[in-house]
């Protein structure tokens, strides 16, 4: 599986009564794909997946799967946790549903590099779909160096990594300088898309691409520095408060979702944060 381009990790829009707004979700999915997104990600962090029950998760995946099929796009589903056996079982349910699974490095347990490798060996052996490793140590508590990610990336059945290390450092350089064959790096920290593309990343899984999908797609194709800086400012504004609260606020202000509602423990973004993100979005459109 070759991973490239912009993949949008969709929010979960809610109605005023707190139930799923599935028509709005379908609209967001199709708008992103019409603007050139290579794929969708369902049930990621941006979807507030921790607050969805099993019936809601199934409904979200069904909507996203249909939109992806209709556009010939890639559907990735967020799956997994820090229990290897249960993650293998969850992956088994993706057969015929998704094209790939986004799986975090085990969180909180902190199994070390050897334990993380053994975890992904077991997942890859039992998964019906390719795996995208979600490396996000500031959420999982488990940092992996370039050598550990290379070992995981060399496993058959592992297609790439969503790289969200919180910045660019020596380990980032070491990883991108010596990638395993057929192992793609997708930017996962939105403000760092431009430099990661310059270093060899093939695209990104980016929440802020909800708001300017076509411009993010253009950046992956051109590497345009001026556009990259504008999108980095937009991304920074989108993460001024916990994800996806600002993004939902902007989508609501633009009339794309009925409410900016989120589920506890998240709270809606403040008006100042939403206004700043709207201004950054307008700057992208005015360039």
C-alpha positions in Angstrom: 0.0 0.0 0.0 1.4 3.4 -1.0 0.5 6.2 1.3 0.6 9.7 -0.1 -1.3 13.0 -0.1 -3.6 14.5 2.5 -5.8 12.2 4.7 -8.4 14.1 6.7 -9.1 12.7 10.2 -12.8 13.6 10.4 -14.5 15.2 13.4 -17.7 13.7 14.7 -20.4 16.4 14.3 -23.3 16.4 16.8 -26.9 17.6 16.7 -28.2 20.1 19.3 -29.4 17.1 21.4 -25.9 15.6 21.4 -26.7 12.7 19.0 -24.6 12.0 15.9 -25.1 14.4 12.9 -24.5 11.7 10.2 -25.7 13.8 7.3 -23.2 16.5 8.3 -20.4 13.9 8.6 -21.2 12.6 5.1 -21.0 16.2 3.8 -17.7 16.8 5.4 -16.3 13.6 4.1 -17.4 14.2 0.5 -16.3 17.9 0.6 -12.8 16.8 1.6 -12.5 14.2 -1.1 -13.9 16.6 -3.7 -11.1 19.0 -2.8 -8.5 16.4 -3.5 -7.9 14.5 -0.2 -6.4 11.1 -0.8 -8.2 9.5 2.0 -10.3 9.8 5.2 -9.6 8.7 8.7 -12.5 7.6 10.9 -12.4 7.2 14.6 -9.2 9.1 15.3 -8.5 11.4 18.2 -10.1 14.2 16.2 -13.4 12.2 16.1 -13.6 12.2 19.9 -13.5 8.5 19.6 -13.2 7.9 23.4 -16.7 9.4 23.9 -18.4 7.3 21.2 -20.2 4.1 22.0 -20.0 1.0 19.8 -23.1 1.7 17.8 -21.9 5.2 17.2 -18.5 4.0 16.0 -20.2 1.6 13.6 -22.4 4.4 12.2 -19.4 6.7 11.7 -17.4 4.0 9.9 -20.3 3.2 7.6 -20.7 6.8 6.5 -17.0 7.3 5.9 -16.7 4.0 4.1 -19.4 4.8 1.6 -18.0 8.3 0.9 -14.5 6.8 0.4 -15.8 4.0 -1.9 -17.8 6.5 -4.0 -14.6 8.6 -4.5 -12.1 5.7 -4.9 -10.3 7.0 -1.8 -8.5 5.3 1.1 -10.4 4.8 4.3 -8.3 4.4 7.4 -9.9 3.5 10.7 -8.4 4.3 14.1 -8.1 1.1 16.1 -6.2 -0.3 19.0 -5.0 0.4 22.5 -2.5 -1.0 25.0 -3.9 -4.5 25.0 -2.4 -6.5 22.1 -5.0 -9.3 22.1 -7.9 -6.9 22.0 -6.3 -4.8 19.3 -5.8 -7.9 17.2 -9.5 -8.7 17.6 -10.5 -5.2 16.7 -8.4 -5.3 13.6 -10.1 -8.5 12.5 -13.4 -6.6 12.3 -12.0 -4.2 9.6 -11.8 -6.9 6.9 -13.9 -5.7 3.9 -14.5 -2.4 5.7 -11.3 -0.3 5.7 -8.2 -0.1 3.6 -5.9 0.5 6.6 -5.8 0.8 10.3 -4.3 3.7 12.3 -2.8 2.1 15.5 -1.1 4.0 18.3 2.0 2.9 20.0 0.7 1.4 23.2 -0.2 4.2 25.6 0.4 4.6 29.3 1.9 1.1 29.7 5.2 2.3 28.2 6.4 -1.2 27.1 9.8 0.1 25.7 11.1 -0.3 22.2 11.3 -4.1 22.4 7.7 -4.4 23.7 6.4 -2.0 21.1 8.1 -4.0 18.3 6.6 -7.2 19.7 3.2 -5.5 19.9 3.3 -4.5 16.2 4.6 -7.9 15.1 1.5 -9.5 16.6 -0.8 -6.9 15.1 0.7 -7.1 11.6 0.5 -10.9 11.7 -3.2 -10.9 12.6 -4.4 -7.8 10.7 -6.4 -8.1 7.5 -5.5 -4.6 6.5 -2.1 -2.7 6.4 -1.1 -0.8 9.6 -0.2 2.9 10.0 1.7 3.3 13.2 0.6 6.4 15.1 3.7 7.7 16.8 2.6 10.5 19.2 4.7 10.3 22.4 3.2 13.4 24.0 -0.1 11.5 24.2 1.1 7.9 24.7 4.0 8.5 27.0 6.2 6.1 24.9 8.8 7.7 22.7 10.4 5.6 20.0 13.7 6.5 18.4 14.5 6.3 14.7 15.9 2.8 15.0 12.8 1.5 16.8 10.5 3.0 14.2 12.7 1.5 11.4 12.3 -2.0 12.9 8.6 -1.6 13.1 8.4 -0.1 9.7 10.3 -3.1 8.2 7.5 -5.5 9.3 5.4 -7.0 6.5 2.0 -5.4 6.8 3.1 -2.0 8.2 2.6 0.6 5.5 3.7 3.8 7.3 3.7 6.0 10.3 1.7 9.1 11.3 4.6 11.0 12.7 3.6 13.4 15.5 6.6 13.7 17.7 5.9 17.3 18.7 8.6 18.8 16.5 11.6 18.0 14.3 14.8 16.8 16.0 17.7 14.5 15.3 15.6 11.4 15.5 13.3 12.8 12.8 16.3 13.5 10.6 17.7 10.0 11.2 14.4 8.3 10.4 13.7 10.1 7.2 17.3 9.7 6.0 17.0 5.9 6.1 13.5 4.6 5.7 12.6 0.9 5.2 11.3 0.0 1.8 7.6 0.8 1.2 7.4 2.6 4.5 5.8 6.0 4.2 6.0 8.9 6.7 2.9 11.0 7.0 3.1 14.3 8.9 0.9 14.1 12.0 1.7 17.5 13.7 -0.1 19.9 11.4 2.2 22.9 11.7 5.3 20.8 10.6 3.9 19.6 7.3 6.1 21.8 5.1 9.5 20.9 6.6 8.5 17.2 6.8 7.6 17.2 3.1 10.9 18.8 2.3 12.6 15.9 4.2 10.8 13.2 2.4 7.3 12.8 4.0 4.7 11.8 1.4 1.7 13.6 2.9 -0.1 14.0 6.1 -3.0 13.0 8.4 -4.0 16.5 9.4 -7.0 17.7 11.4 -6.7 21.3 10.2 -7.1 20.1 6.6 -10.8 20.1 7.4 -10.7 23.8 6.8 -8.6 24.2 3.7 -8.3 20.8 2.2 -7.5 22.0 -1.3 -4.7 24.2 -0.1 -3.1 21.4 1.9 -3.4 19.1 -1.2 -1.7 21.9 -3.2 1.1 22.1 -0.7 1.9 18.4 -0.9 2.1 18.7 -4.7 4.2 21.9 -4.8 6.0 22.4 -1.6 5.2 26.1 -1.9 6.9 27.9 1.0 4.6 30.9 1.3 1.5 28.6 1.2 3.2 26.3 3.8 3.7 29.2 6.2 0.1 30.3 5.9 -1.1 26.8 6.5 1.2 26.4 9.5 -0.3 29.6 11.0 -3.8 28.2 10.4 -2.7 24.9 12.0 -1.3 26.6 15.1 -4.6 28.5 15.5 -6.6 25.3 15.2 -4.6 23.8 18.1 -4.8 26.9 20.4 -7.3 24.8 22.5 -7.8 21.1 22.7 -8.4 19.3 19.4 -11.0 19.4 17.8 -12.8 22.2 19.6 -11.4 25.1 17.5 -12.0 23.2 14.3 -15.6 22.5 15.2 -16.0 26.2 16.1 -14.8 27.3 12.7 -16.9 24.7 10.9 -19.9 25.9 12.8 -19.2 29.5 12.0 -18.8 28.7 8.3 -22.2 26.9 8.4 -20.8 23.5 7.7 -22.0 21.8 10.9 -25.1 22.6 13.0 -23.4 23.0 16.4 -19.8 23.4 17.6 -20.7 20.9 20.4 -18.1 18.5 21.9 -18.5 15.8 24.5 -17.1 16.1 28.0 -14.4 16.2 29.2 -13.8 18.6 26.2 -15.4 22.1 26.3 -16.2 24.2 23.3 -13.5 26.6 22.2 -13.7 30.2 23.2 -14.8 32.9 20.7 -11.3 34.4 20.6 -9.7 31.2 19.5 -12.3 30.6 16.9 -12.0 34.1 15.6 -8.2 33.8 15.3 -8.6 30.6 13.3 -11.2 32.1 11.0 -8.7 35.0 10.4 -5.9 32.6 9.6 -8.3 30.7 7.2 -9.2 33.8 5.4 -5.5 34.6 5.0 -5.1 31.3 3.2 -8.0 32.1 0.9 -6.8 35.6 0.2 -3.3 34.7 -0.8 
